[in-house]
């Protein structure tokens, strides 16, 4: 009796695809389609208030416009500066905290938990908290400075060009230093003791031990934290939006506050999507950079005990 | 080159005292091995000499001065660690030269000294590799190289061979010995392996529970152990230790077997004294199968329960008054379990320890 060829979904070579189908479909609908759709809209004059404009193909005009737009490049540059300052400060503070906590023998667990508190708050709430702290009329910072006689006027923390950016970076650093601290502390815990002792015997003073042995060992952990945080900071939106809304007069505008304003407030979704694609390139560049550094730093660590 | 003096050195962790007043003088260029079971305080003592542990009490001096309050970097010593402790992110060359670089030596000196050390230890081919690319034995050699490039006052070795396999361990042991003959320097070497202690040491320091049990040359410690601990710890297979009673001029075991009191110990024991009779397996040999030796000798007839053929020699398991005892047979011959053999007992090499204190009845 001639056996009938089974239907194609029962054939062996298709089984893997059949089993992967839920994942493939999910990725397709949740990631790939929106991605393609937003890419498409960046080539249209799509405005949220005029749905029919979705079909208005304008080629590269959105990109031409943003590349010629000074505000976009200012936000772009400010984002890079913001990211550089915030990441370096978080690294330095995180390293300091991790080194100090590593020295403590009593109450270390409690301190570790306390250290993570800032991470437990929503960025929106952190934004509101610091908006209150830095408010020039009712903020506790100005209040404290004036009560202590350190300042006699109201310092415009959230209005001045430099102070406003400082205030936002301060909030960002306050919230996320513990990411560095925790990862670096994990690194310090994993660190073998012998090379440290060997370095001491080899003639190193404590600073040299740190510089030549501890720090190189920690670098992979630093780069992991940097990768995570660079993605985080490059898409910074919530704290900025709550504290200053990108203002006053665009003085604290970062990429994503600009994109959100263009897309939702001005309803120019096509142009916003074009900006978003450019800014994603920035994130990819940072991730790639830190990953390269991470791999280079890790290369030496394998296998040696 | 320096002598190292430990004067009543004590180490406490909180209220627990782990090293109880060590006194030790180590001469110029002497190779001293601290040996003992794990937890006896030998590593702690070494780490106090290195400055990696605080000294709770007493003084350590290296060369002319007391170094208690000096950090390790000011003691001018080198240390080789059990886990090699190489710097994983540096090449072999950088590992070797690191101490010199820290000491701000110029580039030419560093290169010359590193090449010299690499030459002594056969590391020339490996200089550009990283530790991850080396085998255990090579890593150990790099660790030793790192110690010798600095031309220190003293070398400290902390169980350097424990992580190597048996064959490599023997090979590296020889290399350390050769190294010490080439690079004459004071060495303090910690191990739990009595074979390493015997083969390497100019003087052995046997430690137990934070005390020094005996200090002496390998021959002295082997031939004249001061107590049952040293007797059982040094030598392999270990010395047979058999409880007995002195009755008149005889050593009598619980099962009635007896041996005469060794002549050299006759005036050190009293009638009725409870003793422990110590005899190395090498000195309990079937008649005709021993190492030909004249002297004070006695005979015992014993049942052999088990035999282990090792090639040139055979270990014979027997028992005296219910205590297991081992003998050795030189010259191969089949021995059936249960066979009864006549044994020569080399009485001039036998030991008597007081049963109550465990101390040898003759310490000199």
Interface residues (C-beta under 8 A of the other chain):
Chain A: X192 X194 X195 X197 X198 X199 X200 X201 X202 X203 X204 X205 X208 X212 X213 X216 X217 X297 X300 X301 X302 X303 X304 X305
Chain B: X50 X51 X52 X71 X72 X73 X77 X78 X79 X81 X82 X83 X84 X85 X86 X87 X88 X89 X90 X98 X99 X102 X103 X130 X131 X132 X133 X139 X146 X150 X156
